[in-house]
Amino acid sequence: MTDVFQLQYALDTFYFLMCGALVMWMAAGFAMLEAGLVRTKNTTVILTKNIALFGIACTMYMVCGYAIMYGGGDFSWFLSGITGDGATGAEEPATYAPAADFYFQVVFVATAMSIVSGAVAERVKLWSFLIFAVFLTGFIYPMEGSWTWNGMPVFGMYTLGDLGFSDFAGSGIVHMAGASAALAGVILLGARKGKYGADGSSKAIPGGNLPLATLGTFILWLGWFGFNGGSVLATASVESANAVAVVFMNTNAAASGGMIVALIVAKRLFGKADLTMALNGALAGLVAITAEPSTPTPLQATLFGGLGGALVVFSIVYLDKLKIDDPVGAISVHGTVGLLGLLLVPLTNDASTFSGQLIGAATIFVWVFASSYVVWLVIKMAMGIRVSEEEEMAGLDLPETGMEAYPEFVSAKS
């Protein structure tokens, strides 16, 4: 290797790993956001779910997920490890360590599973949820990932890339997939007790710690720079460094636009400045730009984020009318806006088509929703997925974990 190649290899590998670390930090963001938006009597369980799902995702992706998604079915690699100096057998060698690619991919898997956690909160059994995590991270997500980012034919029938499908960092592949799995679980679980009245009216159930929810949103905002920026896959050349800078700039612009518009829309609808809608608006802006943050102008990125911010408010309200009980708004933020992000791509990226985006979105949703529904249903029949009414009313912390998050301030029995 030349000295120049070795330097490029080292810089790109380091950049890849640091972006992966930022995405891993998003796990903390999801944990804090969800802990803030559930009631205090369910805080310990939601935190347990978030740290446990991360460990499960990393292990299952190592054991079988990575082989399904990228390894051509070779499940033995994790016994010998991923090694290499960038020579992949192709004409142009990889410019980063293969193990760095695995690390970057595995934290994306955990992100998809984190989306499910908040949507099914406050009534799902802990161990049923963790069993579902095994299947989503080890098989369901890797299968759709092989069709999208790895370019494999969908059940041997068609190749999404040939149809004009493009998803730069995962508005559909990660976020809509996680929301689809969450929707399947929410439908089978049903709504929380007391959420809807006999007359169909909806009762607001406030979260227990809005400072934590706000902190979680800021952590996710920060981690998203690794999520989108790392998807450039390089930074050690003028071209790639410029691309990274554009992605960072547009990611931040979209989050800002989403937050502003969501806050304004909430004010118009509810007459108040709703903090939770502002938080979800920022996240919606981030999801909307994730499908293509490299080609829009800063103004376009802001407008795309704003569209996401407006859509997420209406989506949360509409799903509530359908009695789809999502305590944190995850299905709207990651699912509804994830679809929007996919449909915005052709506006700035000529390599994609609206038909390709629609077919790709339908493929992801149908596969993930249907397979997740089957898994949730089997778990429900085998061991149940919902806690008892008494446990739900008392809070899940003591029945599921034997401890409370705030024992000196509030009792889960109250």
N, C-alpha and C positions, 0 to 999 in steps of 0.2 A: 504493500500500500504506500502511496505517496504521503508526505507529511500533510499536504492540504486535505486529502481525503480523511486521514486520521483525525484531523482537527474538526472537520465537518461532521464526521461520525460521532465524535465525543460531544460536540455542541448539540446536535440534533437529539442524541440519546438523553442528554441532561434536560433539554427542553421538554421532551416527551414525558420524562419521569416527573418533572416539576408540575406539568399540566395535569398529569394523573394524580399527583398529590392534591392539587386544588380540587379536582373532581371528588377525590376521597373526602375532602373537607366538606363537600356538599352533604355527606351523610350526617354530619353534625348540624347542618342547616335544616335538613328534614326533621331531625330529632327535636330541635328547639322549636321549629315552627309547629309541629304537631303537638308537642308538649304544651305549647301555649294556647292552642286552639281547642284542646279537649278540656273536660272538667278536671279539677284537681284530683278527684277520686280515681281517675284513670291515668294519671301521669306516669307512675312507675311502669305500668304495663306498656305504654306507648314507647317509653325509652328502652325497655327490654326488647321489644320487637325490633326497634331500629338497629341496636347493636348486634342482635342475634341474626337478623336478616343479612347484615353486611358480611358476617363470618360465613354464613351458609352460602351466599352468592359467590364469594371468593373460592370456597372449597368446591362447590358444584361446577363452577366454570372451569376450575383446574382439572377436575376428575373427568368431565365429559363435555361441558358446554363449549369450550374452545375448540375441541376436536370436531364437534358437530358444525360449528360456525365457520371455522377456517382450516381445520386439519384434515379434511377429506376422510373423516372417520377413523383416523389413527389415534386411538385412545391411550397409547403407551408413552406418549411424550413426557407426561408428568412424572414418570418413573426415572427417566434419564435426564430430564431438564431441557430447557431451551438454551442452546449455546450458539455461537457463531460470531463471525467478525464482520458481518454485513454481506458476505458472499452468499447469495440465495440461489445461484444457478441461473439466474436471469442475466440478460446482457448488461443491465444496469444494476449493480449491487444495492441492497438496502442501505440507507444512510443512518440507521439507528439500530440498536441492539434488539434482536427478536424478543428477548424477555421484557423489554420496555413496551413493546406492542401488546404483549399479554397483559401487563399491568394496567396499561391505559384502557384496554377493552374490558377488563374485569370490573373496574370501578363504574363503567357505564351500566353493566348488568345490575349492580347493586342499586344504582339510581332508579332503574326501571322498577325494581321491587319496592323501593322506598315509597314510590307513588301509591302503591296498593295499601300500604300501612295506614295512612291517614284516612283514606276513604272508608275503610271497614272498622274504624276505631269505635271504641266504647261498647261493642257488643260481640266481637269475635273472640273465640277461644284462642288463647296464646299458642298452644301446641298445634292446633288445626292450621292456624296462620303460618307457622313455621314449616309444617309439612307442605303446604302449598308453595312456599318459597323454594323448596327443593325442586319442585317440578318446573316452576317458572324460570328459575335461573339455570337449571341444568338441561332443560329440553325445549320448552316453549319459546323463550326468547332466542336462544341460539339457532333454532330452526328458521325463524323469520329473519334473523340477522344474516344467515347464509344466503337467503334469497335477495337481500338488499345490498348490504355492504360487500358481500363476497361474490355476488353475481351468479349464484347457482340458480338453475331453472326451478320454478315453483312446482314441486311435485312432477318435474320433468315436462311441464306443459309450456311455460313461457318464461322469458327472462325479463325482469322488470327494467333493467338498464336499457335493453333494446327498445322498450316501449317509451322511453323518455322519462323514466322515473329518476329523481335526484333528491337526496336528503343529506345535506352536507354534514350535520352533526347530530341529527336524530330527533327532529320534531315528531316524526312518525315512528321511526324505528325504535326509539327509546321512550319518548313521552306518551305518544298515543298508544303504544303497546302497553305500557304500564297502566294507563287509564282504562284500556279495554279489559285487562285482567281485573282491575278494581271494580269495574261496572258489573262484571259477571258475579263477583263476590257479593256486592251490595244487593243485587237483585235476589240472590238466594238467601242472604241474611235478613233482609227486611229492614225497616226503619227502627231507630231507637225508640224505646218506650217513652211516650209522652211527646214525641216530636210532632205527631199529627193528631188533630182532634177528630171526633166522630163525624163532624160536619165537613171534614176535609181541610180545615184550616191548619196552617203551619205555625208551630211555636218556635221562636228563636231560643237556641240553647247556647249561651255565651261561653267562650273559652275561659279558662281559668287563669291565664297569665299572658296578657298581651305584650308586655315587654319581652318575654321569651319569644313570642311569635315574631316580633319585629326583629329581634336579634337573628332569628333563624332566616328571615328573608334577606337580611344583609349578608349573612354567611353564604346563602345560595347565590346571591348576586355576585359575590366575589368568586365563588367556585365556578361560576358559569364562564369566566374568562378562560379557565383551563378546559372546560367542556367544549367551547367553540374554538378557542385559540389552538388547543392541542390538535384539533381535527385538521389543521393545515398540514400536520405531520412533519414539519421541518421549520427551521428558522435560521440555518447557517449559510444562507445566501441572500443576496440583495432582494431577489424576487420573493422568496419565502418570508423574509423579515418584513417586507412591505405588506404582504398578504396578512401576516399575523397582526400587524398594527391596524389594518383596516377592520379585521374581524373584531378585535378588542373595541375599537371605536364604535362600530355598529351595534355590538352587543350591549354596550352601555347606553347608547342612544335609544335603543328599542325598549330597554327596561324603564328608562326615564319616561318615554312617551306612554308606555302602558300604565305606569303608576299615575301620571297626571290625568289621563283620560278616564281611568277607572274612578278616580276620586271625584271628578266632575260629574260623571254619569251617576254615581252613587248619590251625590248631593241633589241632583235633579230628581232621582227616583224616590229617595227616602227623606230628603229634606235635611240630612245631616252629613257631615264628613265622616264616612265609615272607614275606620282604620283597616279592618279586615279586607275590605274591597280594595283599598289602596295597596295592601301587601300582595293580594292575589293579582292585582293589575300589573305590578312590577314583574311578578313571576310569569304572567301571561305574555308580557312584552318579550321576555327572555325566550319563552317557548316559541313564540311566533317567528323570531329571527333565527332560531337555531337551524332551521332547514336550509337557509342560505344567507349567512352573514357576510360573505366575501364579495358579493357583486352589487348590492344596493349602495346608493349614496347615503350620507349621514341623514339627510332629510327623509329619504325613503325609509330608512331603518326606523326613524322616529315615528313616521306615519304607520308603518307596519306594526310597531309596538303598540301604538295608540289604538289601532284596530283590534289587536288582541286584548287590550285593556277594556275596551267597550264591550267586546263579545263576552268576556269572562263574567262580567256583571250580569248581563242578560241570561247567560247560560246557567249560572248559579240559581237565579230566580226561577227560570223555566224548569230546571230539573227538580227544584223544590216543589213546584206545582205538580210534577209527575210523581211526587212522593219517593223520589230517589234520594235517600238520605246520605249525604256526603259531608261529614262534620268539618272538613277542612277545604272543601271546594276542589279537591284534586282532579276529579273527573273533568270538570270544566276547564281548569287551568291547563292540564296536560293533554286531555282528550279533544275537547272542542277546539281549543286554540292550537293544539298540535295539528289538527286537520287544516285549520286556517294557514298555519305556517307552510304546510306542503303546497297548498293552492296558490300561495304568493310567490313561490319559486320561479315559475315561468315569466313573471313580470320583469325580472332582471337577469335571468339565466336562460339564454337561448337554447342551451343543450337539453332543457327539459320541456315537457309538453303537459298541458292540462289533462289530457286523457291519460298520459302515463302517471301523473300524480294521483289521479282519481283511482286508477287501477291499483297502484301501489298502496294507497290508503285503504282501499277495500280489502286487498290481500292481507295486510297487517291486521286490520280489525277483525275480519272473519276468522282468521287463524287463531289469533290470540284470544279473542272473546270465546269462540267455540271450545277450544281446547281448555281454556281456564274454567269455563262453565262445567265441563265434564269433570275436571279435577276437583273443583269445589263440591260438585254434587256427590262424587264418590266419597270424599272426606266427610261430607254431611251424613251420608248413609252409614258410614263406617263408625264414626265417633262423634258426630255432631260438629257444627261450626259456630253455634251461638251459645253463649252462656245462659244460665237460668235467669228468669225474671228477677228473682231475689238478688242474685249476684250483680245483675246489671244496675238495679236500683241502688244497691249499696256501693257500687263501684268495683272495678275489676282488680284494683291494686292488691287488696288483702287476699281475695280468693285465689288469684293467679300467681302472686309473687310473695305474699306474706309480709309485705312492707308497704308503707305509705311514703309518698314523695315529700309531704309536708306534715310530719307527725306532730310537730309542736304548734301548728297553726290551724289545722283543720282535720277532722276525722272523716275517714271514708264512710263511717257508719252513719254520719249525720245527713 
